[in-house]
């Protein structure tokens, strides 16, 4: 008689554990960078007293008037408290790619070539999408 339970593949456990702990690490980074921002330890790009003025604008005007770089230009502003929190957001968003890269190594080790191809293509699609090379999306 079978119980109907099957053993979870090792790579699924690795993926889920990495995603779980990585997501909590990203949340911790978000909390720390937010505390740095509100403490004023690092100067903000846009002073807090100016935020209501800019937030009342449509996004195109806001970006233009505040002189905020588009695409990956925000990286140049990581020395500003209000942009520092983007590190946690990028880390959280990038957890899928990180998890897939770990899976890729596991599938290569096990010589499971169909899965290697699928995961490799997925990583390529995610990286190209995030890069903004295709000129679509928010980047």
Buried (B, 14 or more C-beta within 10 A) or exposed (E): EEEEEEEEEEBEEBBEEBBEEBEEBBEEBBEBBBEBBEEEEBEBBBEEEEEEEBEEEEEEEBBEEBEBEEEEEBEEBBEBBBBBBBBBEBBBEBBBBBBBBBBBBBBBEEEBEEBBEBBBEBBEEBEEEBEBEEEEEEB
